[in-house]
């Protein structure tokens, strides 16, 4: 791992993850080398992880502990995917379209669940794949729901891929339209003749939790049907926001103050002259959203490392 400042929590999570992904129960030396820690430091952290049940020690080897197993069982019931699945099923049944659930990552979104009707088996599911903002409606909806300063990594990734940022067909205009309407649409940017409509699920302004996307053949997501699909998607994402907020919570935040507008942010291949573009698609208004500086006065996140405290020396290991 890169030699950078890591907190005690970083080190503990690195070790838990290393134990979980190992092909066979690793030894202390294996773990320390994998996560880039001194052997003595790794041992001190592992002592606490064993005590709390996150790691199980068996001789000189380590396995996932009971806390990990309990968490996995709970996640199967209470994970985002489990909570969202009934909403996705209902939306797919209501629209006849493929529906997917995406979560934001550093500079893309990742598909974590998909409901695909048999009639659309020719369309790629993209399950588990990371999607760039300039080619898919899901990440475009997520980025548009972010605070402008938080959009920079996504914009840079699109720029690095050669996608234009400026002009009526540029990414910044797409983001601006999606931010104003609360919806993002793309036609054939990743796969012809496929189109998709996405909307972010927002429980707190500027911090989207996920996005739900309706995917189908472009001919079925034309401007005649777009309004109906938009309304179905709005109801689904609002319902999911209520589920995630819990009972008694305030009404979920809208991805856009203008989300009731009939016009929708549309991303289309610039080379396709047959596409009809909504009237606002020629607007040059856009917010760059590429700033990355933290707010003035933001305190440093570096903290004292409690793993430096005196602990028993690491044990010697037998032959591998």
C-alpha positions, 0 to 999 in steps of 0.5 A, spaced: 500 500 500 502 507 498 506 510 504 501 515 507 498 517 513 493 512 516 489 512 522 488 506 527 481 505 524 484 505 517 489 500 519 484 495 523 480 495 517 485 494 512 487 488 516 480 485 517 479 486 509 486 482 508 483 476 512 477 476 509 480 476 502 485 471 503 485 464 499 487 461 506 488 463 513 494 468 513 499 469 518 502 475 521 507 476 517 503 475 511 498 480 513 503 485 515 506 485 508 499 485 505 497 491 508 504 495 509 505 495 516 510 493 521 509 486 524 509 489 531 504 494 529 500 489 525 500 484 531 498 490 536 492 491 532 490 484 531 490 483 538 484 488 539 481 485 533 481 478 536 478 481 542 472 484 539 471 478 535 472 481 528 478 476 527 479 469 530 486 467 531 487 459 530 494 458 532 499 462 528 494 464 523 488 468 522 480 467 520 474 472 519 471 472 526 464 472 529 463 479 528 464 479 521 459 473 520 454 477 524 455 483 520 454 479 513 448 476 516 445 482 518 447 486 511 443 480 507 437 483 511 438 490 511 443 492 506 441 497 501 440 492 496 436 488 500 432 494 502 431 497 495 430 490 491 422 491 492 422 498 489 426 495 483 421 489 482 415 494 482 418 499 478 421 494 473 414 491 473 410 497 472 414 500 466 416 493 463 424 496 463 430 493 466 432 497 472 438 498 476 441 500 482 447 504 483 452 507 488 457 513 488 464 511 488 470 516 487 470 518 480 464 513 477 458 509 480 457 502 481 451 497 479 450 493 485 443 490 483 439 489 476 432 487 475 432 485 467 425 482 464 426 477 459 424 481 453 430 485 454 435 480 455 439 483 449 441 489 453 448 488 458 446 488 465 453 491 467 452 488 474 458 490 479 461 494 473 463 501 475 460 506 470 463 513 468 459 519 468 459 521 461 456 515 458 451 513 463 444 516 466 445 513 473 452 516 474 450 523 471 444 523 476 448 522 482 453 527 480 448 532 478 445 531 485 452 532 489 455 539 491 458 543 485 465 542 489 464 534 489 463 533 482 471 534 480 473 527 480 467 525 476 469 531 471 476 529 471 475 522 469 470 524 463 476 529 461 481 524 461 477 519 457 477 525 451 469 527 453 468 534 451 466 538 457 464 545 454 458 547 449 451 544 449 453 537 448 459 537 453 459 534 460 458 540 464 451 542 460 449 535 461 450 536 469 447 542 469 441 540 466 440 534 470 441 538 476 436 543 474 431 537 472 432 532 477 433 527 472 438 524 467 437 521 460 442 518 455 441 515 448 446 510 446 452 513 449 454 506 451 450 501 447 446 502 441 440 502 441 439 503 448 437 509 452 436 510 460 433 515 465 436 516 472 434 519 478 438 520 484 436 518 491 437 523 496 436 523 503 440 529 505 441 535 500 448 534 496 449 527 498 446 522 494 445 515 497 444 512 490 441 512 483 435 508 480 436 507 473 430 505 468 434 502 461 431 500 455 431 500 447 431 508 445 425 507 441 421 505 448 424 511 451 422 517 446 419 523 448 412 521 448 413 516 453 418 520 457 414 523 462 410 517 464 417 513 465 419 520 469 413 519 474 414 512 475 421 513 477 420 519 481 415 515 485 420 509 486 426 514 488 422 517 493 419 511 496 426 508 497 428 515 500 423 514 505 425 507 506 432 509 508 430 515 512 426 511 516 419 512 519 417 519 522 423 522 518 422 528 514 420 528 507 426 526 502 430 531 499 429 532 492 435 531 487 433 538 484 428 544 486 426 544 479 425 536 479 417 537 477 419 541 470 417 537 464 424 538 461 429 533 462 437 533 462 438 529 456 445 526 454 445 524 446 451 522 442 453 528 438 454 524 432 447 522 431 443 528 427 436 524 428 436 525 435 431 531 437 434 535 443 429 538 448 429 546 448 434 547 453 439 542 450 442 548 447 443 552 453 450 554 455 449 555 462 453 550 466 457 550 473 464 547 472 464 544 479 471 542 479 474 545 485 477 541 490 479 545 496 476 543 503 472 549 506 476 554 510 478 552 517 477 545 516 480 541 521 486 536 519 483 529 520 490 526 522 489 523 529 494 520 534 494 513 533 492 508 539 496 502 536 502 505 538 501 504 545 505 498 549 502 491 547 505 484 548 510 483 543 508 479 536 509 471 537 514 467 533 511 463 527 512 456 525 514 454 518 509 456 513 
